[in-house]
Amino acid sequence: FRSSTWPFGALEISKDELALMDENLTVTGKVESKIEHRFTHSEIEKIKIVKVFPIIGYGIHIFPRDKAKGQLFYFWYISFRFKRLINALTQFGWINQ
């Protein structure tokens, strides 16, 4: 799995592409420097919303279709503004609410 956490990592959302970037992305427990993964709609099987801590501890799991890219990507978003992230994912057609 690959894991990134805001504010250290970034998740860029557009209608055509989802980009996960981090200066120190954790890959299966090991830290790799300056990692970036980009996905189109057809490259993602599903995105699952995860709530870990009430109010501020949320994340998303990205399941890529191509298992060579990795089994699972986590993006953790520790903020009161998680709804903005979900709204952007919904607006650009990445998830259905």
Residue frames as qw, qx, qy, qz and C-alpha x, y, z in Angstrom:
[[0.000, 0.888, 0.461, 0.000, 0.00, 0.00, 0.00],
 [0.365, 0.298, -0.028, 0.882, 0.96, 3.63, -0.38],
 [0.299, -0.778, -0.519, 0.191, 0.04, 6.28, 2.18],
 [0.269, 0.323, -0.014, 0.907, 0.13, 10.08, 2.24],
 [0.246, -0.692, -0.588, 0.339, -1.23, 12.60, 4.74],
 [0.111, 0.778, 0.138, 0.603, -2.27, 16.22, 4.27],
 [0.286, 0.926, -0.049, -0.242, -0.65, 18.71, 4.82],
 [0.433, -0.527, 0.620, 0.389, 2.57, 16.83, 3.92],
 [0.330, 0.148, 0.805, 0.470, 1.08, 15.31, 0.80],
 [0.341, 0.351, -0.028, -0.872, -1.30, 16.73, -1.77],
 [0.410, 0.359, 0.831, 0.111, -4.24, 15.36, -3.68],
 [0.170, 0.315, -0.239, -0.903, -5.04, 17.31, -6.84],
 [0.423, 0.425, 0.792, -0.117, -8.50, 16.74, -8.28],
 [0.243, 0.333, -0.312, -0.856, -9.70, 17.67, -11.75],
 [0.806, 0.256, 0.136, -0.516, -12.39, 16.30, -14.04],
 [0.783, 0.474, -0.386, -0.111, -9.80, 14.26, -15.97],
 [0.637, 0.296, -0.601, 0.381, -7.15, 13.34, -13.44],
 [0.685, -0.721, -0.002, -0.104, -6.51, 12.55, -9.79],
 [0.565, 0.529, -0.466, 0.429, -2.92, 13.15, -8.64],
 [0.756, -0.649, -0.061, 0.057, -1.45, 11.99, -5.32],
 [0.520, 0.615, -0.333, 0.490, 1.87, 13.64, -4.49],
 [0.673, -0.739, 0.018, 0.028, 4.13, 13.57, -1.47],
 [0.173, 0.806, -0.550, 0.135, 7.73, 14.46, -0.73],
 [0.050, -0.338, 0.909, -0.237, 7.94, 11.36, 1.48],
 [0.794, -0.052, -0.224, -0.562, 5.25, 8.91, 0.44],
 [0.472, -0.340, 0.782, -0.223, 5.14, 5.83, 2.64],
 [0.716, 0.262, -0.512, -0.395, 5.19, 2.65, 0.57],
 [0.886, -0.174, -0.428, -0.038, 4.39, -0.51, 2.52],
 [0.719, -0.658, -0.091, 0.206, 6.01, 0.89, 5.65],
 [0.629, -0.144, 0.167, 0.746, 9.09, 2.33, 3.89],
 [0.116, 0.862, 0.117, -0.479, 9.52, 6.00, 2.97],
 [0.607, 0.299, 0.419, 0.606, 10.24, 6.88, -0.66],
 [0.131, -0.517, -0.045, 0.845, 11.12, 10.45, -1.63],
 [0.259, 0.435, -0.229, -0.832, 9.18, 12.65, -4.05],
 [0.226, 0.205, 0.936, 0.175, 6.53, 10.23, -5.23],
 [0.422, 0.301, -0.006, -0.855, 3.70, 11.13, -7.56],
 [0.251, 0.223, 0.929, 0.158, 0.88, 8.95, -8.87],
 [0.364, 0.248, -0.117, -0.890, -1.64, 10.13, -11.45],
 [0.301, 0.259, 0.918, -0.021, -4.89, 8.40, -12.32],
 [0.330, -0.059, -0.395, -0.855, -7.60, 8.85, -14.93],
 [0.720, -0.095, 0.228, -0.649, -11.18, 7.72, -14.29],
 [0.896, 0.204, -0.328, -0.220, -10.60, 4.49, -16.19],
 [0.482, 0.382, -0.700, 0.364, -7.57, 3.64, -14.02],
 [0.218, -0.227, 0.643, -0.698, -9.51, 3.67, -10.75],
 [0.286, -0.266, -0.913, -0.120, -11.73, 0.79, -9.70],
 [0.384, -0.783, -0.452, -0.189, -13.24, 2.69, -6.76],
 [0.148, 0.412, -0.411, 0.799, -12.60, 5.30, -4.08],
 [0.565, -0.542, -0.621, 0.019, -13.76, 4.59, -0.55],
 [0.151, -0.727, 0.204, -0.638, -14.23, 7.23, 2.17],
 [0.677, -0.201, -0.627, 0.328, -12.83, 6.25, 5.57],
 [0.304, -0.788, 0.101, -0.525, -13.58, 7.94, 8.88],
 [0.643, 0.078, -0.641, 0.412, -11.03, 7.11, 11.57],
 [0.223, -0.239, -0.531, 0.782, -11.37, 9.85, 14.20],
 [0.077, 0.795, 0.597, -0.080, -14.61, 11.77, 14.82],
 [0.075, 0.949, 0.122, -0.281, -14.76, 15.19, 13.16],
 [0.066, 0.870, -0.398, -0.285, -11.12, 15.52, 12.01],
 [0.345, -0.405, 0.818, 0.219, -9.70, 12.10, 11.09],
 [0.787, 0.473, 0.263, -0.295, -10.78, 11.15, 7.59],
 [0.214, -0.447, 0.703, 0.510, -9.24, 9.67, 4.53],
 [0.799, 0.416, -0.073, -0.428, -9.88, 8.07, 1.21],
 [0.618, -0.203, 0.720, 0.240, -8.74, 4.73, -0.14],
 [0.517, 0.604, -0.321, -0.515, -7.99, 4.68, -3.86],
 [0.769, -0.027, 0.637, 0.052, -8.25, 1.26, -5.50],
 [0.230, 0.570, -0.512, -0.600, -6.40, 1.27, -8.87],
 [0.919, 0.276, 0.021, -0.279, -7.45, -1.18, -11.60],
 [0.687, 0.519, -0.465, 0.207, -3.80, -1.81, -12.50],
 [0.820, -0.569, -0.036, 0.057, -2.41, -3.77, -9.56],
 [0.745, 0.218, -0.094, 0.623, 1.14, -3.08, -10.82],
 [0.025, 0.695, -0.082, 0.714, 0.67, 0.52, -9.55],
 [0.032, -0.190, 0.716, -0.671, -0.05, -0.86, -6.11],
 [0.170, -0.392, -0.904, 0.018, -2.89, -2.58, -4.34],
 [0.235, -0.837, -0.495, 0.009, -4.19, 0.43, -2.50],
 [0.290, 0.359, -0.137, 0.876, -3.47, 4.11, -2.01],
 [0.331, -0.716, -0.545, 0.283, -4.42, 5.96, 1.17],
 [0.181, 0.464, -0.034, 0.866, -4.77, 9.72, 1.44],
 [0.380, -0.568, -0.623, 0.382, -5.40, 10.91, 4.99],
 [0.041, 0.588, 0.146, 0.794, -6.91, 14.32, 5.49],
 [0.409, -0.461, -0.607, 0.502, -6.78, 15.56, 9.07],
 [0.009, 0.064, 0.047, 0.997, -8.92, 18.68, 8.95],
 [0.317, 0.436, 0.597, -0.594, -12.36, 20.06, 9.63],
 [0.417, 0.548, -0.205, -0.696, -12.69, 20.69, 5.86],
 [0.338, -0.065, 0.916, 0.206, -12.94, 17.06, 4.73],
 [0.484, 0.616, 0.568, -0.254, -16.37, 17.81, 3.25],
 [0.272, 0.808, -0.243, -0.463, -14.69, 20.14, 0.72],
 [0.104, -0.388, 0.866, 0.297, -12.52, 17.23, -0.46],
 [0.373, 0.292, 0.878, -0.067, -15.57, 14.97, -0.79],
 [0.403, 0.764, 0.265, -0.429, -17.49, 17.71, -2.62],
 [0.168, 0.697, -0.522, -0.463, -14.64, 18.12, -5.12],
 [0.198, -0.137, 0.955, 0.173, -14.43, 14.34, -5.70],
 [0.395, 0.519, 0.725, -0.224, -18.20, 14.28, -6.24],
 [0.296, 0.796, 0.009, -0.528, -18.27, 17.38, -8.46],
 [0.207, 0.616, -0.639, -0.412, -15.67, 15.94, -10.82],
 [0.872, 0.158, -0.251, -0.389, -17.28, 12.50, -10.94],
 [0.270, 0.423, -0.838, 0.213, -14.76, 10.50, -8.92],
 [0.005, -0.158, -0.915, 0.371, -17.33, 9.34, -6.33],
 [0.339, -0.482, -0.534, -0.606, -21.11, 9.24, -6.08],
 [0.056, -0.053, 0.625, -0.777, -22.84, 10.67, -3.02]]
